[in-house]
């Protein structure tokens, strides 16, 4: 959302969001004067809040009330105004972490999301036992800890189970400029993809027999490097490592293998571990019985829809980089039952390949700094744990 705000407008929007997150009460100008050092009068704050309301960033629940952040206001806050140093532990998180960690917590003054994230990882390591537990038990335990620390509904998907391995690859020239990639898996299933080579000037075109020999050399090269790897790995290979002598085929191979694996290995919905429902439904935002029923129905009966929302395949250029945290606020959620909620999610990985996701679902009135830090740390921990179960 493109909204240009002055420094004063940004500061007052920030303070309004922070105060509403803490109190769940519509925010008036006097509360901001009393609680925040804004350096302006109550009348000035009222005028600015009126401008923010006209911009769609705040609204009044009723005529005599203070203002409440809208979905757009929260989006501006998350994208532009969040202050990591404010992502330190709440009282409830301090109590929860104290029960999960083996020693008293001593957190430096002013510590923020980095410290909180580290504490979350320590809590997971302290309470979960890789060596003695099954993967499913580990994920169930992680989901419960995530719900306790975030105060939200936690969602952790079981990992993708696709394990097809490459047995053989072959590049075959079908006609001038057209090549087929054939992949045979360890279960003897065959997959193929037909693509065009990049055009070359007529004067540099080569004899078909020479191209056939080159393709055989490239096929041998690929088999020596890729045999025994999973098809999931092929989708995220760094083709820039292809020997210089085969660069002519590099872009073709990158595109054809990526397309073939995406078509063959479209992610399939897996079970979602859900914890923390009773706690989050005590929030004032969930006082309507019908809304609660639709959310529970989604969590219990329509997990496939929710799974497609929280599991995101990264773009090829993002593979190998730190998994991003996705924040969907209110109406940004396409599923009707959670269009008044915030969903924060991130993938956990096997190496650089995403295999599952972890997330929290709560009201839009959410401590975003802390929730994002908790989700990111849980995803990092599960990625490390998954490497233990799948070395």
N, C-alpha and C positions, 0 to 999 in steps of 0.2 A: 504494500500500500504506500503510495507516494504522498506523504504529507510533510510539508516543510514547517517545522516548529522553531520558534525562537528559543534561546537558552532558557529564558524564564518559563515559557510554556513547557519545555522538556522537564525542567526541575519540578514544576507543579504537577505535571502528569506522573512523574516518577514518585513523588511523595503521596499522591492520591492512591496509586496502585499499591505502594508499600503499606499504607495505612489500612486500606480495605482488605488486603491479604491478611493482615494481623487481626483485624477486628470483626470482619464480616458485616460491618455496619456502613451504610451510606456515609460518605465523607463530606463534611462541611468545611467552610473556610476557617472557622475558629479552631477546629481540630488540627488543621495544618499549621496555623500560627502557633498553637500551643506545643505541638510535638516536633516541628521541624524548623530549623533556622533558615527560613526562606528569604529573610531580609526585606520583606514587603508587607504592606498592610492587609488586613482582612478584606477590605473592599477591592484591592487590586487582585487578590487571589480569586474572589468571586467573579470578577470580570474575566480573568484568564480561564477559569473553569467554564464560564459561559461560552467562550471561544472554542474550547476543547469539545464542549458538547455539540456546538454547531458543526464541528469537523467530524463528528461521529465517533470520537474517542472516549467520551463519557456520556452517561445518560442519567436521568432521574427516575427512580422506580415509581415515584408519585410526586405530585406538585410540591409538597412541603418537605420533601426529603433532601438529603445531600446527594452527591453524585457517586456513581458506580462506574468502574471501567467497563467499556464494551469489549467485544472480541478484538476489534481493531485497536483499541487502546492497549490491550494486553500484547498484541502483536508488535506494536511500536516499542513497548517496554522490553519485550524479549529480544527484538532485533537491534535496538539502539540504546536502551537505557539501563539494562541490567548492570549491577555492580558486583563483580565476583566476590569482593570482600564482605558483602552482605549475605553470602551463601553459607555463613557459619551455622553451627548447630542450634536448633531450637531447644527449648527445655525438654520437650518430649523426645527429641532425637538424642539429647545428652543422656537422658534416663535409659533409653533403649540401648545406646552404645555401651553405657556402663554395665548393663546386664550381659552384653554380648562379648565384651573384651575382658581379658583376664586380669587387667590392672587398672587402677584409676586413670582417668584421662587428664592430661595436662596440656591444654591447648594454648599456644601463644595468643596474646591479645591481638585482635584484628585479623586472626587467621580466617581464611575463607574457603572457597569451594575446593581448592587443592588439598587442604588439610582434611576437610570433610570427606573427600573422595578417598584419601588414603585410609582414613578411619573405617570407611565402609569396606574397603578391601581387607583390612585387618580383621574386621568382624566376621566377614565371610570365611576367611582362612581359619579363624579360631573355632568357629562353630561347625564347619563342614569338613568331612573327612574323605578325601579322594580315595585313599587306599582301601577303605573298608566299605564304601557305599557304592551302590549301582549308580549309573548316570541319572536315571529317573529320580532316585531318592535325593541325589545331589541337587537336581533342579528344583524339586519340591522344597527342599530346605532353603535354597537361595530365594525362591519366591516368597517364602514366609518372612525371611529377614528383610527382603526388599519392601514388603508391605509394612512391616513394623517400622522401618526407618523413614519411609516416605509418607506414611499416613494415607496412602492411596491403595487402590486395587493394583496388585502386581500381576504382570502377565509375562510368562516365559514359555516360549515354544519349544517343543521337543525338536532335536536337530533333524535336518534332512538326512535321509538314509540311503541316498543314491550312491552306490559303490561300484558301478560298472567301470571296468578297467580296459585300457586300450590293449588289444592283442596285436593288431596290425593296421598300418595305414598305407594307402597307395594313391598316388597321383597318376591319373590317366588322361592323355590328350584325346578328346572326343573329335574335335575338328580344329581348324586353324583358330587360335585365340580362345578356345574353350577347353576348360580342364575340369575333370571331376575328381573330387576328394572322396575316397571310400575309407570308412573306419569300421573295423571289426572289433567287437568287444570280447571280453573273456567268456561271455555266455554265447558267443558266436552269433550275436545279433549284428546286422549290417546296417550302417547308416551312410548316406551319400549326400553330397552337395555339389551342384553344377554351377560354375561361375565363369565369368569372362576374365581373361588376363587384361591388364592395362594395355591399351593400344600402343604400338611402337611405330616410328617412321618407317615407310616402306623400304628405304634403303638399308635399314638395319634389321629387317625381318630375317629369321633364320630358318634353315631347313627343318621340316617336321621331324626328321630322324634325329637331328641334333637335340631338338626340344625333348623328344622321347627319352634320349639318354640322360639329359639333364634332370628330367622328372624322376627317373629311376634313382639317380644319385641323391636327389632331394628326399625321395621316399625312404631310401636306406638311412639317410641322415636323421630323418624324423623318427623312424622306428628305433634307431639306436638311442635317441634321447627321450622318446615319449612312451615307449612300450612299458606297460605296467602302471602307468599313471591313470588316475581317475578322469572320467570325462569332465567332471567339475573343474579339475585343475586346468584342462585344456582351454576352458572358457576364459581363464584369467592369466594365460601365459604372457610373458614379456617377449614378444616376437622380435624386438630390437636386438636380442642376443643371437639371432640367426647369423651364421657365418656370412661374412661379406660376399663371398662368391654366390650365395643364394639370395641376396637382397632382391633380385629381380622377382622372386616369388613371395617375398615377405608380406607385402600388403594383401596379396591374394590369399595366402594362408591364414593371415590374421582374420580377415573378413569371413572366409568360408568356414573356418573352424568355429569362430564365435557364433555364426548364424546356425551352424549344424548343432552345436551343443545347446544353444538356447532353445532350438526347436525340439530337440530330443529330450532335454532335461528341464523342462519348465517346472519350477518349484511346485511341490505338492504340499497342501495344507497338512500340518501335523497337530497333534494334541497341544493345547495351551494349558499350562499350569496356572491356575487362578487362586490368589490368596488375598485376604484383606477386605473382602466385601462388607462384612458387618461393620468394620471400623469406619470406612469411608461413607457408608450410608447414614451415619449419624450426623454428617455435615448438614447444615441448614439448607444447602442447595438441593438436597435429596429428600425434602419433606413430603413431596407428592408421591403417593403410593403408585400411581400409574407409571410415573417416570421410573421409579425403582424397578417395577415389574418388567418394563421393556429392556432395561439394562441387564437385569438378571437373565432374561430370555436370550439376549444376545450372547452373554457369557456362557450360557449352558447349552443352547440349542443351535446357535448360528456362529460357531467358532470359525468356520471356514471363511466367512465374510471378514471377521476381525483379523484372522491370520493374514489375509491378503493386504490388509491395511498396515500391519506393523512389520511385516517382513519385506524389506526393500533390497532388491539386487542393485549393487553399486554399478555405476558406469565404469567401463574398462579403464579409463584414466584414473579412477579413484581406487582401483585395486592396489593393495599394499599400503595405502595411507590409513591413518587412524580412522576407525569407523565414526561416521557422523552421528550426532543425536538429532532426531527429527521431532519437532514440536508442532502438534496440530491443535489449534485453539478453537473451541466452540464450533461455529458453522463451517470451519475448514475441514471438519470431519465429514466424510460423505455418508456415514451411516447414521440414520435418523435417531436411534436411541442415545447416541453420545454427542449430539450436536450442541449440547449445553455443557460438555466436558472438555477437559484437556487430555490429550494422549501424547505421552513422551516415550520415544522408543529408540533403540539402537540395535545393531546386529552384533552377535558374537560369532567368532570365526574359528575355522580350522586352518591355521596358517594365515593366508590372505583371502581365503574363500569363505564367504558368509554361509553359515549352516543353520542359524536360528536367530531368534530375536528376544530381547528383554525390554519390558516397558512398564509404565505406570499409567493408570487412568484415575483421574480425580476431577474435582470441580475446576472451572476456569480460575477461580480464586485460589491459586496454588502458589506456594513458595518456589518459584521457577528456578532460582539459582540452586537451591538445595536439591530439588527433584532432578534437575539435569545432571548435577554432579553424582547423585546416587545411581542413576541409570547408567551413566558412562562408566562408573567404577564397577558396577555389576557386570556389564558387558565385557570389560577387560578381564575381570576375574574368571568369567565363564569361558572366555577364549583360552585362557591359560589352563583351566581345568579340562577343557575338551581335548587339548593336546596331550594330556595325561591318558585319557581314555582312548585316544586315537593317535598314537605316536607316529 
